[in-house]
Amino acid sequence: MQIFEASKLVTVAEMQQIERRAATAGHSYASMMEMAGRAVAQRILAARSAMAKHGPVLVLVGPGNNGGDGLVCARHLHENGVQTRVYLWRRATDPEHDDENHFARLVDLGIPTAHTDDDPAFAQLQSWLREASMVVDALLGTGANRPIAEQLAELLHHVRTAQTEYELPCVAVDCPSGLNCDTGALDPHALFAEQTVTFAYGKWGHYQFPGAEACGQITVADIGIPTSVTTASQTFVLNEQWLTPQLPQRSNNSHKGSFGKVMAVVGCMNYAGAAYLSCAAAGRVGAGLVTGAIPQPVWAPTASKLTEATWLPLPATDTGHFDATAAYPVGEALAGYKALLVGCGLGQTDSTGQFLHQLLGHLGLPPTVIDADGLNCLAQIAQWPTRLPEFTVLTPHMAEMSRLSRLPIADVTAQRWTLAQQKAAEWNVVLLIKGPYTVIAAPSGELAILPVATSALATAGTGDVLAGSIAGLLAQELAPFAAACLGSWIHGMAGLLCAQEIGAIGVVASDLLPRLPLVLRKMYAR
């Protein structure tokens, strides 16, 4: 499985090691800094072309390499005709400490500079903030993780106030100041950026909340590091470059059987909509035939809503949930099906738990997605990981993951990435933990991050659409990890389309359904 270099994610320690190896191999820190600063300047120049206000750009420069990147950025902006000012915090400017003469070169070019040591009341800073059209944050780099206090806290307070009062956009160099680039923790004084330009690879903290919200749009810039010195990271951000080769092949010389059959064991009287949404999604991503295995009382309203599916009405309890005896006819009907979906809207009655227990005992189950109440019932079965089919995808949200792992939700939230990798290997499943920046872990150690976070998806039923999408891709014979990654991407992009076309407020899960094939059409056209 090829993971493209630009999509990899690394820890701060890994990035530092990569930079040391690059320097040893002959690609100096000075070269990397020059390329980094120029990349930030180029991104700013591109952004300014769409801005109404073209006042000065204020570059905030701190100590260390991050500040050096900022100085190089300021020089390139000036050389491209942008009025630029530089405000320094804790940065030595004497010749002995001015590496590569970056500061001296700014002075020679006549770029205005000021230093906190000479601006104790921050009067100069506030004046420049009022006049600025954009601020560049090159104060703290990826290695900074101590609490922000005293002078820096006050400096950042003035910048944050200006961002609000003057609608002042911010571009962060490598990371917003105050972000822990390993954990995503965010200092109370941290700056929020509209754009973050990071170098060589994204960092773990860029894609973990709450810090991810401070990064804005993330651009990964090349700084010339040779691939020969990189680490073999298995953690990466999903993108179309990786996903497009995973798309199912679709020949015109085909029929419905060419694209697989999905059996969806879903629904109850309380959650008939979950049955509709999951079955419809499986068809919308290209499965050739979808069969809804649903409790008898749910059949009429669901079948009238979704005319394309076939149906297997099953024995139900008086409350409209699966009867335990329904497991046998499901197992008998599975011959020829390429994928099984269990759980959407299933409910959590005793009979439902017994039904799932018996269904998992059936030999020869196809690749299986277990979602929602299927997971809640699964968590109640003793030694449940030993009862799963060989190719299983689990799709819990945080609370469901808490039940499966027997850990508090707070711990699941804090450890989502490492926990996903650990449990995927321990349970021998593909594990997709839902939420903003969904994570997908393979038993072999790969961890994929979906770079989508939109409130348009924070509505009932969207998880059913996701589960159905993954099952529909499994039916087309994608490997479980690829199906989970591609399904989450299609689902996430459909959510962004809804936010763009409808607005994030008021999107409902069924709005995603007609947009799933639109996302796929765009991907196939590439």
N, C-alpha and C positions, 0 to 999 in steps of 0.2 A: 504494500500500500504506500503510494507516494504522498508524502506531506510536503507541500511547497515551502521553501525556506521562508518566504515573506509572511506566511500565515502562522508560523510557529510562535508559541508563547514561551517565555523564559522567566525564571526568577531573577532577582537582582544579582545574587551570587553567580548564577550561570552567565549573566551578561558581563559581569566584571571579569570572569574567567575568559570569556570569548575575546574581550578587548585585550587582555594581557597576551593571549595567544596570537592575536592579530599583530600586535606590536612586535612580539618576538619574531614573527614571520616576515617583518619588514614593512607592515602597514602602520605607520606611527600614530600615536595619539594626536599629534598635530594635524595629520592628514584627516583623521576621523573627525576632529573638531571642525576643521575647515569645511568638510562636506556636510556636517550636521548643521552648522550655522547657515550655510548657503541654502540647504533644503528648507529650513524654517523661513528664510527670507523669500524663497520662491513661492511657498505656500501663502505667505502674507500678500505678496504681489498679486497672486491669483484671486485672493479673497477681496482685495481692495478694488478690483475692477468692477465688482458688483455693489460697492458701497456708495451711498449718497454723500457721505462726509469724508473728505480727504485731508484732514488735518494731520498734525505730526503723529508719528508712531513713537510711543514711549516704551523703551526696553528696560525692564527691571532686572538688574544683574546682581547675582549673589556670588559667593565664593565657589571655588572648585570648577570642575569641568563644565557643569551646567551653565555657570556664569560665563565661562569662556565661549561656549556655544552662542550665548546671547550677544557677546561682543562681536563675534564674527557675523552674526545675523545683522546687527546694527550697521556694520560696515557695508555689507552687501545691499541693504536697503538704501543707504545713502548713495552708493554708487549707481543705483537704479533710479535716482531722482526723487526718493522719498525723504521728506523732512523727518529727521530722526533725532530723538533725545535719549540719553542714557542715564539712569538713576541707579547708583551702586549702594549695596549694603554689604558691609564686612568684606569688601574686596580690596586687597592691597593693590596700589597703582604705581608704586615705586619701581624703577627699572629692575631691581633685583628679583622682584616677585611678579613682574609683568611677563608671563610666559608668552613667547612668540611675538612680544610687543603688540599684543592685540589692543590694549588700551592706548598705548602711545600712537598707534596708527589712527585711532579715532580722533585723538587730539590734533594730529597733523592734518586730518581732513576737515577740521573745524566743527566736528559734531559736538553739540552742547552736552556737557556731563555735569552731574552733581552727585554728592556723596552724603549719606546719612550723618557722617561725622561732622559735616559742615551745615547740616540742616536739622538741628535738634528738635524744632517744633514742626517739622515736615511742611513748612510753608512753600518751599520750592516744589516739593512733590505734589502738593494739592494744586498749585498753580498749573503745573504741567498736565495733571490729570484733567483739569477743566478744559484744556485746549486740545487734548489728545483725541484722535479718532479710533485708536486701538492701543491696547497695552500688551506687551509681550512678557510673559512670566518665565524668567530664567533665574529665579532665586534659589530654589532647592531642587536638587536632582533626585534620581531614583533611589539613591542610597540613604536619603534622609528619612529618619523615622522617629525622631525625638519630638516631644510636645513643643509646639510653637509658643513662645512667651516673650514678654518684655518688648524690646525695640521692634523685633520682626512682627510681633502680634499687632503692634500699633501701626506699623507700616501697612500691613495687609488690611487692617481695618479701614484705612483711608482709601485703599484701592477698591475694596468691596463696596464702600459707600459711593465711590465714583461710578462703579459699574451700574449701580442702581439709579443714581441721580441723572447720569448722562447717557445711560444705555450704552456703556462703553464695552465693546467686545474684547475678549481676551484670547490670545493664542499661547498655549503652554508649550514650553520647550522640554520634551521628553515626558514630563508629567506635571500636573498642577501642583504648586507648592502646598504641602499639607497632606498629600496622598501617600499612603504606604503602598509601595508598588509591588509588594508581595501579597498583602492581605486584602487590599481595598479599603482599609480603615481610613477615615477622613478626619483630620484635625478640625476642631470647631472654627479655627481661623482660616481654613483653606480657601484658596481662590477657586472659582468655577470658570472653566474655559469653554468657549464655543468650539474651539478646535485644539487638539493636542497633536503635535508632531513628535513621534518617538522614533528611535533609530535602530535599524537592523531587524529588531523583533519587537512585537508587543510584549508588555510585561503582565504578569498575573493580575496585578492590582488594577490594571486598566479595565478589566472585564468583571470585576467583583464589586458588588454594591456594599456600602453606599458610595464608595469612591468613583465607581464607573459613571455616576451621574455628573461628576465634576469634570469629566474629560471631554465631553462633547464629541464631535466627529474626530475619529482617530485616524491619522495617516502614519504609515510606517515608511520611513525614508531610508534609502540605501546610503550607507556611509563606507562602502567599499570593503567590508569585511569578507574575506574569502570563505567559501563554504567549507574548505578543508579544515578550518579551525573551529567550526561550530560544534555544539553538543547535539546529541541524538535525542532531541526533545520529542515526546509523544503527545504533547499538549499543543493544540492549535485552534485557530479561529476558522470556522467554516466560511468558505467563499465559493463563488461559482467556478473558479478554476479547478478546485478539487471536486466539486459536486457534479459538474457537467458530465465527466466520464462515467459517473455512477448511474446516469439516467437509463431506464430500460430501453432496449432496442425495440422499435415498432415497425414491422414490415407491413406494407400494403397488402401483401399476400397473407392474410390472417383472418381469424374468426375469433369469437368471444373466448374460446378455449385457449387461444394463443396467449392471452394476458392473465390467465389464472383466475381461480375462484376463491372467494373469501367467505368463511362462515363467521358471522358475528353473533355471539351469545350475549345479548344485551337487553336492557329495559326491564321495567316493572310498571305497575299501575301508577306509582308516584313519579316515574321518570321516563315516560314514553318518548319524550323528546330526545333523550340520549340515544335511543335506538335509531330514530330517524337520522340524527346528525352523524353518527358514526358510520351507519350503512351508506348514507349518501356520500360521505367523504371518501370512502373506499372506492366507490365508482368514479368520483370526480378526479382521482389521481390515476385512473387508467385500468383498474381491475376489470376483467372481462365480465365477471358475474359476481353478484353479492347476494348471499342468502342471510336473511335475518332470522336467527333462532330466538324466538321471543315467547314470553308467557302468553297463553291463549287469550286472556282478556285484553292484551295490548295489541293483538294482531290487527283488529279492524281499524282503529284510528291510525296506526302506523302505516299499514298497507295502503290506506287511502291517501296518505300524504306522500309516500314514496312509491311510485308506480313501477319503477324500473327493477326493483329487487324481487327476488323470489323469497318464499317464507316457509319457515318450519315452526308452526304453532306448537307449543309444548305444554305439558301438564303444569298447572299453577295451583297455589294455595288459595284460600279464601280471600287473602289480602292482595292477590294479584302478583305474587312473587313466584320465582321458580320453585317447583316442588322437587324434592330430592330425586324422585324417580325420573326426572327429565334428562339426567345425565346419560342414560342408556341410549335413547333415540338420537341424541346429539352425536355420541360416539359412533353409532351405526351409520349416520348420514355423512360422516366426514370423508369417506373414500373419495378420492379425486380432488379434494380441496387443497390448495397450496398454502393457505394461511388461516389462522384461527384468531379471532379477537374475543376476549372475555372481559366483561366487567362494567362497561359503560351503563350507568343507571340500573345496576343489578339489585341494589338494596342490600341490607345487612341483617336479614332475618336468620334464624337458626336453619331453616330449610335451604336458604341460599348458600350458607356455609357448607351444609351437607352435600348439596348439589355440586359445588366446586370441588370438594374433596373427592367425590366419586368421579367427576369428569377428569381430574388430573391422574386418576388411576387407569384411565383408558390407554392402551398401548398404541403407539404409532401416531400420536398427535402431530400435526404439521407445525411449522414455525408459528409461534404464538405470541400475541401481544396481550398483556394483562394490565388493565387500567382501573382506576377509580375504585368502586366497591369490590371489584375483583381482588384488588390489592388489600383492602381492609379485611376481606374474608380470608385471603391467603395468610395474612399475619396471624390469624388465630389457629392455623394448622400446625401441629407439632412437626418440627424439622422440615418445614415447607420447601427449603431450597433443594432438597433431595427428590422432590416430587415433580419438579418442573420438566417440561420437554427440553430436548437438546438445544433447540434454537429459540430462546425466549427473550422477549423485550419487555421490561418493566418500565412503566411511565408514571411514577409517583410525583405528586406535589410535596411540599415540605412536610405537611402533617402526615401524609401517607408514608413518606420515607421515615418519619419518626416512629411510626407503628412497626414498620418492617424491620428497622434496625434496633428498636428498643432504646432509642436515644431521645433526649429532650429536643424539641423543635429548635431551641436556641443553639444547641450543639450542631444540629444538622445544618442550620443556616450558616454558622460560623465555619464549618468544615466541608461545605458542599462539594468542592472540587476533590479534595483528598478522600472524602468519604465515598464519593461516586467511584473513584478508581479502586479503592479498597474493596468495596462491597461487590462491584462488578466481577472482580477476580474471585472473591470468596464465594459468591453465589453462582458463578459461571453463567452470567446473563449479560445482555446489553442493558445498561441502566441509564434511563433518561430522567433526570430530575428537573421538573418543570419550574418555570418562573422567569422573570427578566434575566436575559442571558442564560437560557437553558443550557445544561451540560449533559453530554452524552458520553458514557464510558463503556469501553469494550473490555471483555475479560482479559485480553492480551495487553492491556495497559494504555491504549490510546484514549485521550480525553479531548472531545471536540466541544467548542463553545459556540453557541449561536449568537451572533452579534445583533440581537433584536430585543428591544425593550420598549413596549408601547402599551399604554393603558387601554388601547382599543381591544386588546386581547384579555383584559381583566373583566370578563363577563361569563356568566354561566354557559356551559356547553362547548366552549372553545377547546377544552381538553378532549371532549368526545370527537371533535373534528380531527384533532391531532392523532388520536389513537386509530381512528378509521383510516387516516392517510397512511400511517406506517403499515397497517395491515394490508392496504391496497398495494403498496409497494412490495411487501413480502410476497404477495400473490404473484407478482411479476418476476419472482425469483431473485430479488436483490438479497444480498447477505444482510443479516440483522443489523449490524452496525451501520452499513450504508443506508439501509431503509430508514433507520431511526434518524440519521443525520439529514438525509434528503427530505424525509417527511417533516421534520422540524423546520427546515429551511423554507419549504413550500408554504407551510402553515404560517411561519413568521412573516414572510414576504406578503402573503395574502392579508395578514393583519395590518401591515404598513400601507397596503393599497386601500384598505377600508378607512384607515385614519386619514389618508390623503383625499379620498373621494367622498367620504361621508362625514368625517370628523371623528376624533377619538371618542367623543361622548355620544352614546346612543347606538354604537355598533352592537349587533347581536350575533350570536354564533352562526346562524344561517347565512349571514352576509358573507362569511368566508367561502361558502361552498362554490358559488359561481366564479370566484377569483382564484381558486386552486388551479384550474386548467389555464387561466391566463398567465399565472406565474410559470407553469410548465411550458407553455407555448414560447414565452420569451427565452427560457433556458434552451429549449430544443433549437431555437433559431440561431443560437450563438455558434 
